Amino acid sequence: MPTLPVARIEIQDVKLAVVFIDLLDPLGKSGQQRMDCYGALAPLCAARGLTGDVIAVWQDSFGRTRFLAPPQQHLFFQAVSYGQLRAQVNDWLTAPD
């Protein structure tokens, strides 16, 4: 089972669990497979005690930040870089194969 880095952050009293799914090969998956993966993250995070909105983040083949997040988080994740997020990693999540 892959171990995924997680950045647990809080912005203006909003808790976020930012899960870096690069190890799950999001580029090799269809849009529906990425959505299925994203849907599986919330219960995994809850079981691990990670609270708040769950966001899946990865880099595309051009190095751009891509994400799946609740609509209210889109503006923030459109503005922040992958490197800025990655620098905040402070936890890990074991994902099923």
Secondary structure, 3 states (H helix, E strand, C coil): CCEEEEEEEEECCEEEEEEECHHHCHHHCCHHHHHHHHHHHHHHHHHHCCCCEEEEEEECCCCCEEEECCHHHHHHHHHCCHHHHHCCCCEEEECCC
